[in-house]
Amino acid sequence: MILDWRKELARDGSRITLSGLHMAMHCHHYNINLQKMLEDTMGEDGIRLIVQSAEEATFFGWYSIMEQFKQIRTIKSKLELMASLYQNCGMGIIHFQRMTHKGGHVIGLSSHHVTGWLAKHGRRDTPGCHFTRGWIAGVMEVVYGRALGDYQVEETACKIIGDTQCDFLIKEK
């Protein structure tokens, strides 16, 4: 199957759609200011809000896309599509590694959030790819036919703190 990106990822003025679903895309200024505000005012609750919001939006969005493209059947093909969509939406480059229904490992080579954070605030002492953690959890739930909230994603390395790549460990809750 060949996806026609001109049809599936479309822009009409300021409106962006992905397979018929409206998307909200923001520049790093908006995303990083929102993240910093949530971390500064709410602490761990703010981080949880970012992760859960990204997970829920990803779950419902990708579930709808997978319903439209039922010919994509294998786990490998679904994960490759998700990684491609992540990159095509300008979020960065990720690679799913050693994946099973119980979890796995994701490598992040570049990230919209890392680039934005470093440009605005410089290095920090803790990993900061909260959106990506939620995004990965939502993808896993859709790809493996699980319920929303079934996976936990931990960031074990992050370019924001000076690591060479972002690493995510996925486990069942």
Buried (B, 14 or more C-beta within 10 A) or exposed (E): EEBEEEEBBBEEEEEBBBBEBEBEBEEBEEBBEBBBEBBEEEEEEBBBBBBBBBBBBBBEBBBBBBEEBEEBEEEEBBBBBBBEBBBEBEBBBBEBEEBEBEBBBBBBEBBBBBBBBBEEEEEBEEBBBBBBBBBBBBBBBBBBEBEBBBBBBEBEBBBBBEBEBBBBBBEEE
